[in-house]
Structure formats: structure tokens, C-alpha cells
Amino acid sequence: MTGPRPAARSGGSAPAVFFARQQACVRPQEHRAPRTAVAAYSAFRERHYEPYLQYAALRIGQPGVAESVVTAAFTELAVSWTAILGSAGPAAVAWCILHDHVDRALGCCPLVAPDRQVVQMLHHDAFFLHEHMHLSRDRIAEVLGIRPRDLPSLPPRSPES
């Protein structure tokens, strides 16, 4: 080979080129976790905003108030998103946050409930999403943040719904 060495072609010494390549590989990793969290939040919001808004509007009965409630719920989610991502069920935590905001808008005080009451609330919400919003079983489970097998039996909808 008669051509210049790779370091000479790039205009720098071999150690400088090696160091630059190392820095190029390290820098993206330093910011990967925050970018991943932001991307996960954005994807979650995109996927859940409409059913959350529809649920809030149906329960509250005032579209403007419902939109404010959903915005407040997503703001709370955004502030705590990194911690929520570390939980066992981020979508379930998000649903509880939304549910609490809707309850407050209706004048109900959200309570810290025992697991049994949380399960009852989720079953009630599953029926609500099924009957009023006509969501599929899988979509209901996704919105509530639970496994489809943990949903209660849902009655078949009538053909006219």
C-alpha cells in the first residue's frame, strides 16, 4: 500500500481519531435514558390521550372541564414519568392518576383504597369503557394498564351499539 495511513487521511494523529470515535460513542449513551423516557412518555400520551379524554368527558359531562382534567393528569404524569416508568405497571398508575383527577372534578375525594376496592374500581371502569366507549377487550386492558386475563367478563354488546 502506498497511500497515506488512515490517521493521516483524517488530518489527525491515530490517538486523536481514536479518542474522537470514543467520544462519539459515549455522548449518545449519556443522554439515552432521558431521551428514552421522553420518547416513552410521548408515545404513551399519543396512545392514551383520546380514550382518557373521552372517558373524562363522558363521566364529567363537560368537554372543556374534561380537557382540563386530562391535561392536569398528563402534567402530573410528565412530572413523575421517570419514577412511573420504574413501577410494575406504568399504564395502571397513569389510569389511577386520571381516575383521581376525574373524581376530583366531580367533587369526589379520591381515597387511598385497599387493593380490593381498586380491583372493583377497575372492573367498574372496564364495564364503562366497554359499554360507553365500545373499546375492545384488549384496548380496555391497555388503557387500564392491566392484563386482558384480569378483566372481568364483559357482556356482549348489542348489534345496534
Summary of the structure (lengths in Angstrom):
residues: 161
radius of gyration: 24.2
end to end distance: 76.8
largest distance: 82.3
contacts: 403
relative contact order: 0.09
helix: 74%
strand: 0%
